[in-house]
Amino acid sequence: MRKLFCLLILASFCTVRLNAQDPHFSQFFASPLTLNPAFTGKFNGTLRAAGNYRDQWPTISKAFVTSTLSLDAPIMSGKINEWDTWGIGGMVMTDRTANGILNSNYVAFSTAYHKALDEDGFHQLGVGFQGVYAAKRLDGSQLNFENELALDGTWSNPSGEAIDGSRIAVDYFDFNAGILYSGSAGGDNNFYLGASVYHINRPKENFTNGFYTIQPRFTLHGGGYLPIADNATLHLSALHTQQAGANETVVGGAVAFHLNQDEERPTNFYAGSWMRFGDALIPYLGLEWGDFRLGATYDVNTSNLKTASQRRGGIEISLIYIRRPSDGRKDIPCPKF
């Protein structure tokens, strides 16, 4: 009975996931190229690598497991305006649903140009574009159907359903774009506001008969940081996303406690929380040392599903590496959370 109950819950989540929303991260601020292509190359350093791992609904074994790896960098330094930035980057993402029954893999390339709006470069406006190749595989051999369920709760041999034993593939190209404003009021703070749209070309999927059009995903996001004490900085960020009638709003922040006074190689401890309205409370802990920042969150489910999920949501880990300039110069403040 427990297995059947979990299967029914998983089926309902799969339906929502496939028809409403893209894979998403609670630590949206640590996955720049899935949030807005205009983030490409927008950081203090010469190279950035970001990795993310999310296991959603851990009470249901391998229900949704999403992983990404991205790499981006500014280019043409010294050949464009001193405070302008031109960035290029690439990303791979994999999303495994229902213990690998549905596998979605993405390869993306993005570029963005950030134009300085003042002579000091403290205010910049950037525009970014991203092209994506998507490949999805549905393994029908792992599916079980109602007439295969025996009275003792076990599954009988496949009963000859049309999808049984087949592997259905879907491939398509996708296009995304975004805009980002970033500013600073003196060099020790930052504030930003951005907007992005994914699936501009509305690609189509077809696993059986007919087509399903992937609806555009619109996102408005913003944030910033400012010192609140000699040894502490407050980071805030928020987003609102809409896709195919589904809405998501996340608001929160974290305080960075400075464990040393080295501006070039800081050691910071982060503690904070975000709230996804109507769904989950998201406590966050992070550690930054040298060129690395490690973050961990755990979604505490607060929706109507909290009884079935035992208030458990998803565990998520992020790791960002930023190679700092070798000359030790201090760049203009960039978005961080």
VEXDREN-2710 file (C-alpha; in Angstrom, 1 decimal):
% VEXDREN-2710
k/r/px/py/pz
1/MET/0.0/0.0/0.0
2/ARG/2.8/2.4/0.8
3/LYS/4.5/1.7/-2.5
4/LEU/1.2/2.4/-4.3
5/PHE/0.6/5.6/-2.3
6/CYS/4.1/6.9/-3.2
7/LEU/3.6/6.0/-6.8
8/LEU/0.4/8.0/-7.0
9/ILE/2.0/11.0/-5.4
10/LEU/5.0/10.7/-7.8
11/ALA/2.6/10.5/-10.8
12/SER/0.9/13.7/-9.7
13/PHE/4.2/15.5/-9.4
14/CYS/5.4/14.3/-12.7
15/THR/2.2/15.7/-14.4
16/VAL/2.7/19.1/-12.8
17/ARG/6.5/19.1/-13.6
18/LEU/6.1/18.2/-17.2
19/ASN/3.2/20.5/-18.0
20/ALA/4.0/23.6/-15.9
21/GLN/7.5/24.3/-14.8
22/ASP/11.1/23.9/-15.8
23/PRO/13.6/22.3/-13.3
24/HIS/14.4/25.0/-10.7
25/PHE/16.8/25.6/-7.8
26/SER/16.0/27.0/-4.4
27/GLN/19.5/28.5/-4.6
28/PHE/18.7/30.4/-7.8
29/PHE/21.4/32.9/-6.9
30/ALA/24.0/30.2/-7.2
31/SER/22.9/29.0/-10.7
32/PRO/23.4/32.1/-12.8
33/LEU/23.0/30.7/-16.3
34/THR/19.7/29.0/-15.5
35/LEU/18.3/32.2/-14.1
36/ASN/19.3/34.8/-16.6
37/PRO/21.7/34.7/-19.6
38/ALA/22.7/38.3/-18.9
39/PHE/24.7/37.0/-15.9
40/THR/27.2/35.6/-18.3
41/GLY/30.6/37.0/-17.4
42/LYS/29.2/39.3/-14.7
43/PHE/31.4/38.5/-11.6
44/ASN/34.6/39.7/-10.0
45/GLY/37.2/37.5/-11.4
46/THR/38.6/36.0/-14.6
47/LEU/36.8/32.6/-14.6
48/ARG/33.7/31.2/-12.9
49/ALA/32.7/27.6/-12.5
50/ALA/29.4/26.7/-10.8
51/GLY/27.9/23.4/-9.9
52/ASN/24.5/22.6/-8.5
53/TYR/22.8/19.4/-7.2
54/ARG/19.2/19.1/-6.1
55/ASP/17.3/16.1/-4.8
56/GLN/13.6/17.1/-4.6
57/TRP/11.1/15.1/-2.5
58/PRO/13.7/12.7/-1.0
59/THR/10.9/10.8/0.7
60/ILE/10.1/9.5/-2.8
61/SER/13.2/7.7/-4.0
62/LYS/14.9/9.7/-6.9
63/ALA/11.7/11.5/-7.8
64/PHE/13.4/14.6/-9.2
65/VAL/17.2/14.9/-9.3
66/THR/18.7/17.9/-11.1
67/SER/22.4/18.7/-11.6
68/THR/24.2/21.5/-13.5
69/LEU/27.7/22.5/-14.3
70/SER/28.5/25.9/-15.9
71/LEU/31.6/27.8/-16.9
72/ASP/31.8/31.4/-17.9
73/ALA/34.4/34.1/-18.3
74/PRO/34.9/37.7/-19.5
75/ILE/36.8/38.1/-22.8
76/MET/38.4/40.9/-24.8
77/SER/39.8/42.6/-21.7
78/GLY/41.9/45.6/-22.8
79/LYS/40.3/45.7/-26.2
80/ILE/36.9/47.1/-25.2
81/ASN/36.0/50.0/-22.9
82/GLU/37.8/49.6/-19.5
83/TRP/34.6/49.2/-17.5
84/ASP/32.6/47.2/-20.1
85/THR/32.4/43.4/-19.9
86/TRP/31.8/40.9/-22.6
87/GLY/31.2/37.4/-21.3
88/ILE/30.8/34.0/-22.9
89/GLY/29.8/30.7/-21.1
90/GLY/28.6/27.2/-21.4
91/MET/26.4/25.0/-19.3
92/VAL/25.3/21.4/-19.1
93/MET/22.2/20.3/-17.1
94/THR/20.6/16.9/-16.4
95/ASP/17.2/16.3/-14.9
96/ARG/16.3/12.8/-13.9
97/THR/12.6/12.2/-13.1
98/ALA/11.0/9.1/-11.5
99/ASN/14.3/7.3/-10.9
100/GLY/15.5/7.8/-14.4
101/ILE/12.3/6.9/-16.3
102/LEU/12.5/10.4/-17.9
103/ASN/15.9/11.8/-18.5
104/SER/16.3/15.4/-19.8
105/ASN/19.7/16.7/-20.8
106/TYR/20.6/20.2/-21.9
107/VAL/23.7/21.8/-23.4
108/ALA/23.7/25.6/-23.5
109/PHE/26.0/28.4/-24.8
110/SER/25.5/32.0/-23.7
111/THR/27.0/35.4/-24.3
112/ALA/26.3/38.8/-22.7
113/TYR/27.6/42.3/-23.0
114/HIS/27.6/44.7/-20.0
115/LYS/27.9/48.4/-20.9
116/ALA/29.1/50.9/-18.3
117/LEU/26.7/53.8/-17.8
118/ASP/29.1/56.1/-15.9
119/GLU/32.8/57.0/-16.0
120/ASP/33.6/54.9/-12.9
121/GLY/31.7/51.8/-14.1
122/PHE/29.6/51.6/-11.0
123/HIS/26.4/51.4/-13.0
124/GLN/26.1/48.9/-15.9
125/LEU/23.4/47.5/-18.2
126/GLY/23.8/44.1/-19.7
127/VAL/22.0/42.1/-22.3
128/GLY/22.5/38.3/-22.7
129/PHE/21.4/35.5/-25.1
130/GLN/21.5/31.8/-24.8
131/GLY/21.1/28.9/-27.2
132/VAL/20.2/25.4/-25.9
133/TYR/20.1/21.9/-27.3
134/ALA/17.8/19.7/-25.4
135/ALA/17.5/15.9/-25.5
136/LYS/14.9/14.0/-23.6
137/ARG/14.5/10.2/-23.2
138/LEU/11.5/8.3/-21.9
139/ASP/12.2/4.7/-20.9
140/GLY/8.9/2.9/-21.1
141/SER/10.4/-0.4/-20.0
142/GLN/10.5/1.0/-16.4
143/LEU/6.8/1.9/-16.3
144/ASN/4.2/-0.1/-14.5
145/PHE/0.5/0.1/-15.3
146/GLU/-2.7/-0.5/-13.2
147/ASN/-3.5/-3.9/-14.7
148/GLU/0.0/-5.1/-13.7
149/LEU/-0.6/-4.6/-10.0
150/ALA/-1.4/-7.9/-8.3
151/LEU/-3.6/-8.3/-5.2
152/ASP/-0.5/-8.9/-3.0
153/GLY/1.0/-5.5/-3.9
154/THR/3.6/-6.9/-6.4
155/TRP/3.9/-6.1/-10.0
156/SER/3.3/-8.8/-12.7
157/ASN/5.2/-9.0/-16.0
158/PRO/4.6/-6.3/-18.5
159/SER/1.2/-6.7/-20.1
160/GLY/1.9/-5.5/-23.6
161/GLU/1.1/-1.8/-23.2
162/ALA/2.0/0.2/-26.3
163/ILE/4.7/2.2/-24.5
164/ASP/6.1/-0.8/-22.6
165/GLY/9.7/-1.6/-23.5
166/SER/10.2/1.4/-25.8
167/ARG/12.6/4.2/-25.5
168/ILE/11.2/7.4/-26.9
169/ALA/13.5/10.3/-27.7
170/VAL/12.8/14.0/-28.2
171/ASP/15.3/16.6/-29.4
172/TYR/15.0/20.3/-30.0
173/PHE/16.7/23.6/-30.0
174/ASP/15.7/26.4/-27.6
175/PHE/16.5/30.1/-27.2
176/ASN/16.6/32.3/-24.1
177/ALA/17.4/36.0/-23.4
178/GLY/17.7/38.4/-20.5
179/ILE/18.6/41.9/-19.4
180/LEU/20.4/42.9/-16.2
181/TYR/21.1/46.3/-14.5
182/SER/23.8/46.4/-11.8
183/GLY/24.8/49.4/-9.7
184/SER/26.8/50.5/-6.7
185/ALA/26.6/53.5/-4.4
186/GLY/30.3/53.7/-3.4
187/GLY/32.1/50.5/-4.1
188/ASP/31.3/48.5/-0.9
189/ASN/27.7/47.6/-1.9
190/ASN/25.7/46.4/-4.9
191/PHE/22.2/46.3/-6.1
192/TYR/20.8/44.7/-9.2
193/LEU/17.5/44.1/-11.1
194/GLY/17.1/41.7/-14.0
195/ALA/14.5/40.0/-16.2
196/SER/14.7/37.0/-18.4
197/VAL/12.6/34.9/-20.8
198/TYR/13.3/31.3/-21.6
199/HIS/11.7/29.2/-24.4
200/ILE/11.3/32.2/-26.7
201/ASN/10.8/30.0/-29.7
202/ARG/8.2/27.8/-27.9
203/PRO/9.8/24.4/-28.8
204/LYS/7.5/21.4/-29.1
205/GLU/7.7/18.0/-27.5
206/ASN/6.1/14.8/-28.7
207/PHE/6.3/11.5/-26.7
208/THR/3.2/9.9/-28.0
209/ASN/0.5/11.4/-30.3
210/GLY/0.2/15.2/-30.9
211/PHE/2.6/17.9/-29.6
212/TYR/3.1/19.7/-26.4
213/THR/4.3/23.3/-26.7
214/ILE/6.8/24.4/-24.0
215/GLN/5.5/27.7/-22.8
216/PRO/7.9/30.7/-22.2
217/ARG/9.2/31.2/-18.7
218/PHE/9.3/34.8/-17.5
219/THR/11.4/35.8/-14.5
220/LEU/11.9/39.1/-12.7
221/HIS/14.6/39.0/-10.1
222/GLY/16.7/41.4/-8.0
223/GLY/18.9/41.7/-5.0
224/GLY/22.0/43.3/-3.5
225/TYR/24.3/43.5/-0.5
226/LEU/25.5/46.2/1.9
227/PRO/27.7/46.2/5.1
228/ILE/25.7/46.2/8.3
229/ALA/28.7/46.0/10.7
230/ASP/32.5/45.9/10.5
231/ASN/32.4/42.1/10.3
232/ALA/29.1/41.4/8.6
233/THR/27.4/42.0/5.3
234/LEU/23.7/41.5/4.5
235/HIS/22.8/39.8/1.2
236/LEU/19.2/39.9/-0.1
237/SER/17.6/38.4/-3.2
238/ALA/14.2/37.7/-4.7
239/LEU/12.5/36.4/-7.8
240/HIS/9.1/35.9/-9.3
241/THR/8.7/33.4/-12.1
242/GLN/5.7/32.6/-14.3
243/GLN/5.3/29.7/-16.8
244/ALA/2.1/28.2/-18.2
245/GLY/-0.1/29.6/-15.5
246/ALA/2.2/28.4/-12.7
247/ASN/3.8/31.1/-10.4
248/GLU/6.7/31.0/-8.0
249/THR/7.8/33.8/-5.7
250/VAL/11.0/33.4/-3.6
251/VAL/12.2/36.1/-1.1
252/GLY/15.0/36.0/1.5
253/GLY/18.5/36.7/2.4
254/ALA/21.6/35.8/4.4
255/VAL/24.2/37.5/6.6
256/ALA/27.9/37.0/5.8
257/PHE/30.1/36.9/8.9
258/HIS/33.7/37.9/8.0
259/LEU/36.1/35.5/9.6
260/ASN/39.2/37.3/8.4
261/GLN/40.0/40.8/7.0
262/ASP/41.5/39.6/3.7
263/GLU/39.5/41.3/0.9
264/GLU/41.3/39.4/-1.8
265/ARG/40.8/36.0/-0.3
266/PRO/38.0/36.4/2.2
267/THR/36.7/33.7/4.6
268/ASN/33.0/34.2/5.3
269/PHE/30.3/32.2/7.0
270/TYR/26.7/32.6/5.7
271/ALA/23.5/32.0/7.5
272/GLY/20.0/32.9/6.3
273/SER/16.8/31.7/4.8
274/TRP/14.5/32.2/1.8
275/MET/10.8/31.6/1.6
276/ARG/9.0/30.2/-1.5
277/PHE/5.5/31.4/-0.9
278/GLY/2.8/28.8/-0.5
279/ASP/5.4/26.0/-0.7
280/ALA/8.5/25.9/1.5
281/LEU/10.8/27.6/4.0
282/ILE/14.4/27.3/2.8
283/PRO/17.2/27.6/5.5
284/TYR/20.6/28.3/4.0
285/LEU/24.2/27.8/5.3
286/GLY/27.3/28.7/3.3
287/LEU/31.1/28.9/3.6
288/GLU/33.3/31.0/1.5
289/TRP/37.1/30.6/1.5
290/GLY/39.6/31.8/-1.0
291/ASP/38.1/31.3/-4.5
292/PHE/35.3/28.9/-3.4
293/ARG/31.8/29.3/-2.0
294/LEU/29.9/26.3/-0.8
295/GLY/26.1/26.5/0.0
296/ALA/23.5/24.1/1.3
297/THR/19.7/24.4/1.7
298/TYR/17.0/22.1/2.7
299/ASP/13.4/22.9/1.7
300/VAL/11.0/22.5/4.7
301/ASN/7.6/21.9/3.0
302/THR/4.8/24.2/4.2
303/SER/2.2/23.5/1.5
304/ASN/-0.9/21.2/1.7
305/LEU/1.4/18.3/0.9
306/LYS/3.3/18.6/4.2
307/THR/1.5/15.6/5.7
308/ALA/2.4/13.3/2.8
309/SER/6.0/14.7/2.5
310/GLN/6.5/14.8/6.3
311/ARG/7.5/18.4/5.8
312/ARG/10.4/17.3/3.7
313/GLY/11.2/19.1/0.5
314/GLY/14.5/19.0/-1.3
315/ILE/18.2/19.0/-0.3
316/GLU/20.4/21.2/-2.5
317/ILE/24.1/21.8/-2.7
318/SER/26.0/24.5/-4.7
319/LEU/29.7/25.1/-5.2
320/ILE/31.1/28.2/-7.0
321/TYR/34.7/28.7/-7.9
322/ILE/35.8/32.2/-9.0
323/ARG/39.4/32.7/-10.1
324/ARG/40.5/36.2/-8.8
325/PRO/42.7/38.6/-10.8
326/SER/46.3/37.8/-10.3
327/ASP/47.3/41.5/-10.1
328/GLY/45.1/41.9/-6.9
329/ARG/43.2/44.8/-8.3
330/LYS/39.7/45.5/-6.9
331/ASP/36.9/45.4/-9.5
332/ILE/33.6/47.1/-9.3
333/PRO/31.0/45.3/-7.2
334/CYS/29.0/42.7/-9.0
335/PRO/25.8/40.7/-8.1
336/LYS/26.6/37.9/-5.7
337/PHE/23.3/36.5/-4.3
END
